[in-house]
Amino acid sequence: MSKIANKRLEVKNKKIQKYTNYLLEKYRPPSRGGNTEALHMHIITISGEEYSFKSLGTRQWVFKTDTVSFNFVENNGYKNIEKDTLVTIDKNHKKVIRGNRNMKDKLRTAETRMPVSRREMRN
């Protein structure tokens, strides 16, 4: 079995067609702090090709009116964006920084439990 080498490629000054994201960590209800700081997968579609990266929060990094440039690594058919290289230019031709670019030390592993007392859970 041959191992496919990672290819480092670049996208320059492109408009996006679609931007989606979904939750990767365990769900937490709004009463417990919600999912705004949880790890999400962000997927950008450009000319029918999907590029993705993982980031905290659901805030969009790129809007349809923006142009975007970034480097990505193609690995086994997946196109993973290198977050540090993602540059967004808004409709006024100004460089903007959006989204939560921080990292978390520890990911969420605890399941949410039913909103009942421990005694009621045993019965």
N, C-alpha and C positions, 0 to 999 in steps of 0.2 A: 504494500500500500504506500503510495507516494504522499508526502506531506505537502500541502499547498502553502507556498510562502506568502506572507503578508505583503500587500502592495500598498504603498503610501501614495495617495493621489490628492488632487486639489480641485475645488470648485471655486470659480471666481465670478463675482458680480451677477448672480442669478436671482430671479424672482421665484418665490415658492408658490406651489399650487395648493398645498394642504399642510396643516400643522396639527398633530394630535399628540396626546400624552395619556399615559395610564399608570396607575398605582402599582409599584413593585413590592412595597412593604405591607405588613398586616394593616387592615382597615382599623381606624379608630374613630368613634363617633364624635360629633362636634362638642358634646358635653365633656369629653376627655381630652380636648385640645385639637381634634380634627386631623386632617391629612395635609395641611398646607406646608408643613416642613418635612413631610415624608419623601422617600426616594421614589421618583417617577421616571419612566422611560419616555423620552421626547422623540417624536418621529417627524421629520421634515420630508415632504415630497416635492421634488424638483424634476420637471420633465418626465414624469412617470417613474422616476427612481426614488427609492426610499433610503434615507440616511437617518441614523439614530444616535442618541447619547443619553446617558443617565445623569439626572440632576435632582436636587432637592426642590420640592414645590411644583405647583402647576402653572406658574406664570410663564407665558409665552416669551421666547427669546427673539422670535422673528414674526413680523406680520406680513400679510400679503402685499402691502404697499412698499415694503422694504426690499433692498437687495442684500444678498448675503454672500460671504466668502468664507471658506474654511478648508482645512486639510482633513482627510479621512483615511482610515485604514480598511482595506477590503480583506476580510477574513472569513473564509468558508461561505461566501455569498452574502455576508452581512457587511454593510458599509457603516462603520463606526466613526462618528465625528470626534475629532480631538477638540474638546471643549475650549481649551486655551487659545485655539486658532480661530474660533468663530467670531467674525466681525460683521456687525449689522450696520447698514447705512439706511437712514430713514428717507421718507419722500422729499425732505428738504435738503438732502445730500449731506447730512451730518451723521457722524459716527455716534451710535447709541449703545449703551450697555443695559440689557434687560435680563430678567430672570435671577434666580438665586444661584450664585456661583460659589457658595460655601460648600464644605464637606461636613459629614457627620462622623464622629468616632465610632459610634455603635448603631447598628440598624435595629429596627423594631422586631422583636421576636415573640412577644406575649400576645396571646389570643385575647380578644375582647370577651368579657363574660356577660351573662345575662344580668339585667339590672334588678337582681333580687339579693336577699341576704344569704349568707353562707348556710344558715339553718334551712332556708327554703330550698336551696340547691340540693341538699342531702336527701330531702323527702321525695 
